[in-house]
Amino acid sequence: MTARAGSGRRRCGVLAIGLLTASLAGCAIWGPEGGPGGSGIAAPTATATAAPLDAVLGADGIQRVDISAGDDLRLRPDRVRARPGTIEFVFHNAGNTPHAVEVSVGSAATGTGNLNGGESQTVRVTVTEPGHYPYPCVYHVSSGMVGTLEVIAAG
């Protein structure tokens, strides 16, 4: 009987190692949060808030800004200031963790879709009213990977 009890323990050990390996593989794909619907990682402690970056107005009347998404699950800059009109975001994945960023204006959201490491995607929105409009990474929003577009009154 001792031999059977030992082999049963070995099988349980092999099963446990297999489950642990499978769960860690999932982390490698989605990052420390675990992907859509993941429980998230601890939010950073409160720090001084950086001033918003002003979108640059082009000769064509379109305001533009570059946003970087990293493996630290942060968007840089995480605050952008613009005037009412068309705003063009270029989102760059500066790390290896996949991201998908959406800019929400009213009830509509326009997004990048999945961005793998090194990829970039342009998102263009038109905002007519002053206000605060979020641009979260839908994969990592529970980890605080959210930016804000601050549209201020013209003039």
C-alpha positions as CSV (number, residue, x, y, z in Angstrom):
1,M,0.0,0.0,0.0
2,T,2.9,2.4,0.6
3,A,3.9,2.3,-3.0
4,R,0.4,3.3,-4.1
5,A,0.2,6.2,-1.7
6,G,3.6,7.5,-2.9
7,S,2.6,7.3,-6.5
8,G,-0.6,9.2,-5.8
9,R,1.3,11.9,-4.1
10,R,3.6,12.1,-7.1
11,R,0.6,12.5,-9.5
12,C,-0.8,15.3,-7.3
13,G,2.6,17.0,-7.4
14,V,2.9,16.7,-11.1
15,L,-0.7,18.1,-11.5
16,A,0.0,21.0,-9.2
17,I,3.2,21.9,-11.1
18,G,1.3,21.7,-14.4
19,L,-1.4,24.0,-13.1
20,L,1.1,26.5,-11.8
21,T,3.0,26.5,-15.1
22,A,-0.3,27.1,-17.0
23,S,-1.2,30.0,-14.8
24,L,2.2,31.6,-15.1
25,A,2.0,31.3,-18.8
26,G,-1.1,33.3,-18.8
27,C,0.7,36.0,-16.9
28,A,3.4,36.2,-19.6
29,I,0.8,36.8,-22.2
30,W,-1.3,39.5,-20.4
31,G,1.2,40.8,-17.8
32,P,0.8,40.9,-14.1
33,E,-2.9,41.7,-14.1
34,G,-4.0,38.5,-15.8
35,G,-5.8,40.0,-18.9
36,P,-9.4,41.2,-19.4
37,G,-11.3,40.7,-16.2
38,G,-8.1,40.1,-14.2
39,S,-8.0,41.2,-10.6
40,G,-5.4,43.8,-11.2
41,I,-2.2,44.7,-9.4
42,A,-1.8,47.3,-6.7
43,A,-2.3,50.8,-7.8
44,P,0.7,53.1,-7.4
45,T,0.8,55.3,-4.3
46,A,-0.3,58.9,-4.6
47,T,2.3,61.2,-6.2
48,A,2.3,64.7,-7.5
49,T,0.1,65.0,-10.5
50,A,2.0,66.1,-13.6
51,A,0.7,68.9,-15.7
52,P,-1.2,67.9,-18.8
53,L,0.5,67.8,-22.1
54,D,-1.0,70.2,-24.7
55,A,-2.0,68.6,-28.0
56,V,-0.1,70.3,-30.9
57,L,-2.3,72.1,-33.5
58,G,-1.3,71.2,-37.0
59,A,-1.7,73.4,-40.1
60,D,-4.7,71.2,-41.1
61,G,-6.5,72.2,-37.9
62,I,-6.1,68.7,-36.3
63,Q,-4.6,68.6,-32.8
64,R,-2.1,65.7,-32.3
65,V,-0.4,63.9,-29.4
66,D,1.7,60.8,-29.0
67,I,1.0,58.4,-26.1
68,S,3.3,55.7,-25.0
69,A,2.0,52.5,-23.3
70,G,4.5,50.5,-21.3
71,D,5.1,47.3,-19.4
72,D,4.6,49.2,-16.1
73,L,0.9,49.5,-17.1
74,R,1.0,53.2,-17.4
75,L,0.2,55.6,-20.2
76,R,2.5,58.6,-20.8
77,P,1.3,61.2,-20.8
78,D,-1.7,60.3,-18.8
79,R,-3.3,63.7,-19.2
80,V,-3.7,65.6,-22.5
81,R,-5.2,69.0,-22.9
82,A,-6.9,70.1,-26.1
83,R,-9.5,72.5,-27.5
84,P,-12.8,71.4,-29.0
85,G,-12.3,69.9,-32.5
86,T,-10.5,66.9,-33.9
87,I,-7.8,65.3,-31.8
88,E,-5.5,62.6,-33.2
89,F,-3.8,60.2,-30.8
90,V,-0.9,58.0,-31.9
91,F,-0.6,55.2,-29.3
92,H,2.8,53.4,-29.2
93,N,3.3,50.2,-27.3
94,A,6.8,50.8,-25.9
95,G,7.0,47.4,-24.1
96,N,6.2,43.8,-24.6
97,T,2.8,43.5,-22.8
98,P,-0.2,43.8,-25.2
99,H,-2.4,46.9,-24.7
100,A,-5.7,48.1,-26.2
101,V,-6.6,51.7,-25.7
102,E,-10.0,53.3,-26.2
103,V,-10.8,57.0,-26.3
104,S,-14.4,57.5,-25.0
105,V,-16.3,60.6,-26.2
106,G,-19.9,60.5,-25.0
107,S,-21.4,57.1,-25.6
108,A,-18.9,56.3,-28.4
109,A,-15.5,54.7,-28.0
110,T,-12.8,54.5,-30.6
111,G,-9.8,52.3,-30.0
112,T,-6.6,50.9,-31.1
113,G,-7.5,47.2,-31.0
114,N,-4.8,44.9,-29.7
115,L,-1.3,46.6,-29.8
116,N,1.6,44.1,-29.4
117,G,5.0,45.3,-28.4
118,G,6.5,47.8,-30.8
119,E,3.2,48.5,-32.6
120,S,1.5,51.8,-33.1
121,Q,-2.0,52.8,-33.9
122,T,-3.7,56.2,-34.7
123,V,-7.0,57.0,-33.2
124,R,-8.9,60.2,-34.2
125,V,-11.8,61.6,-32.3
126,T,-13.9,64.8,-32.6
127,V,-14.9,66.5,-29.4
128,T,-17.4,69.4,-29.5
129,E,-17.9,70.0,-25.7
130,P,-15.4,70.9,-23.0
131,G,-15.0,68.1,-20.4
132,H,-12.9,65.1,-19.3
133,Y,-12.8,62.1,-21.6
134,P,-11.0,58.9,-20.5
135,Y,-8.6,56.8,-22.6
136,P,-8.0,53.6,-20.7
137,C,-6.2,50.4,-21.7
138,V,-9.1,48.0,-21.7
139,Y,-6.8,45.1,-20.6
140,H,-5.3,47.0,-17.6
141,V,-7.9,49.5,-16.5
142,S,-8.2,47.8,-13.1
143,S,-4.5,48.5,-12.6
144,G,-5.0,52.2,-13.1
145,M,-3.8,52.3,-16.8
146,V,-6.1,55.2,-17.6
147,G,-5.4,58.6,-19.2
148,T,-7.7,61.6,-19.5
149,L,-8.2,64.0,-22.4
150,E,-9.1,67.4,-20.9
151,V,-11.0,69.5,-23.5
152,I,-11.0,73.2,-22.5
153,A,-13.2,75.9,-23.9
154,A,-12.0,77.6,-27.0
155,G,-10.6,81.1,-26.6
